[in-house]
Amino acid sequence: MKNFHYVKFGDDDLIVRDELALDRTLLANERTLLAYLRSGVALLIAGVSIIHFSEEVWFWAVGIVCLPASIITGMLGILRYRRMSKLISHIRSQANMNAKKSQQSPA
């Protein structure tokens, strides 16, 4: 029984390994975004907790620094995700275009 996801691969086209590598890269990119967001939320919670429970001024200042750091971390993760996602989709579209050209040209 043939897997219908990989029927589009001919002899001269991308091999299955290349398509699976693109899928793994896409999943790794999503995993990295989630790690950035998790770190941002952890910094936000730490900052709010430090501000709420601290009595010393220098400790309170550390909590204040954690708040913008959490926002910066989340935004950095989103920007990095979007940039890598754009690159991955560009590579995938080039591969699909090359596959269509090789199917149209006579062998």
C-alpha positions in Angstrom: 0.0 0.0 0.0 1.5 3.3 -1.1 1.4 6.4 1.2 -0.5 9.1 -0.7 1.6 11.9 0.9 4.7 10.9 -1.1 3.2 10.1 -4.5 4.3 13.4 -5.8 8.0 12.4 -5.7 9.3 11.2 -9.0 12.8 9.9 -9.9 14.2 13.4 -10.5 12.3 15.3 -7.8 13.1 15.8 -4.2 13.5 12.7 -2.3 11.3 11.8 0.7 14.2 12.5 3.0 14.3 16.2 1.9 10.6 16.7 2.4 10.8 15.1 5.9 13.7 17.3 6.8 11.7 20.3 5.9 8.9 19.0 8.1 11.3 18.4 11.0 12.7 21.9 10.6 9.2 23.4 10.7 8.4 21.5 13.9 11.7 22.5 15.5 10.8 26.1 14.6 7.5 25.8 16.4 9.2 24.2 19.4 11.6 27.1 19.6 8.8 29.6 19.5 7.1 27.8 22.4 10.3 27.8 24.4 10.7 31.6 23.9 7.1 32.1 25.0 7.5 29.8 28.0 10.6 31.8 29.0 8.7 35.1 28.6 5.9 33.9 30.8 8.3 32.6 33.4 10.0 36.0 33.5 6.7 37.8 33.8 5.6 35.5 36.7 8.9 35.9 38.4 8.8 39.7 38.0 5.3 40.0 39.4 6.1 37.6 42.3 9.2 39.5 43.2 7.5 42.8 43.2 4.6 41.5 45.2 6.6 39.7 47.9 9.8 41.8 48.2 10.4 44.4 50.8 13.8 45.6 49.8 14.2 48.2 47.1 17.0 46.5 45.1 15.0 43.3 45.0 11.9 45.2 43.8 14.1 46.7 41.1 15.0 43.2 39.9 11.3 42.4 39.6 10.7 45.6 37.6 13.5 44.6 35.2 11.9 41.2 34.7 8.7 42.7 33.3 10.1 44.3 30.1 12.6 41.4 29.7 9.6 39.1 29.5 8.0 41.1 26.8 11.3 41.4 24.9 11.8 37.6 25.1 8.3 36.9 23.8 8.6 39.4 20.9 12.1 38.1 20.0 10.7 34.6 19.8 7.8 35.7 17.6 10.1 37.6 15.3 12.5 34.7 15.0 9.7 32.3 14.3 8.3 34.4 11.6 11.7 34.9 9.9 12.4 31.2 9.9 8.9 30.3 8.8 9.3 32.6 5.9 12.6 31.0 4.9 11.2 27.5 5.3 8.2 28.3 3.1 10.5 29.9 0.5 12.6 26.7 0.3 9.5 24.6 0.1 8.0 26.7 -2.7 11.3 26.6 -4.7 11.4 22.8 -4.3 7.8 22.5 -5.5 8.5 24.8 -8.5 11.6 22.8 -9.4 9.5 19.6 -9.2 6.8 21.1 -11.5 9.5 22.1 -14.0 11.0 18.7 -14.1 7.6 17.1 -14.6 6.9 19.4 -17.6 10.3 18.9 -19.4 10.6 15.9 -21.6 12.9 13.2 -20.3 
